[in-house]
Every structure is written in structure tokens, then in C-alpha cells.
Amino acid sequence: MRLFRFLRPIRSAPVARERLQILLEYERNLVSQTDLIAVLREEILAVVGRHVDPDKVQISVERGDKFSILAVDFEVPNMIAARM
């Protein structure tokens, strides 16, 4: 009878398996996010580096609980001052 099923002790193997699956999924997402940030950083540096000095490009990452911020700082030469 399934009526008294709740009286049986809960086996720990299924619970441990489920917790491990959740942990592995979390770590995969974290690794893929790190890879994404690295790819974005390299692509931004390549594109911006074609137009400005790549040594003056600064890329920083701030990690938060719900999202990360990728900030890019670089100097844009003033073309009007360069012509004078």
C-alpha cells in the first residue's frame, strides 16, 4: 500500500544525487559565464584596438549576485584638435 509510504525513512542516495546534479549544473553555468566574459573581453579589445591604441584600453569585470558588469575604458582621440 502506498498509503503508509511516508512512514518509511527517506533514502539518502536519491537526495544526494539530486543535490550533486544541482551543484554540477551551477558550476557549468559559472564556467560558461567565465568563458563568455573572456570571449567578450578579447573581441572588444580586438575591435576597439583597430581604432585606438590597444595599450590604453582597460577592461574590468565586476561580479554580482544576479549579474556581472563588463566595463570598457579607453581614450578617443579628439580629431578636431588633431587637425589644428
Secondary structure, DSSP 8 states (H G I E B T S, - for coil): --TTGGGS---HHHHHHHHHHHHHHHHHHHHHHHHHHHHHHHHHHHHHHTTS-GGG-EEEEEE-SS-EEEEEE-----HHHHH-
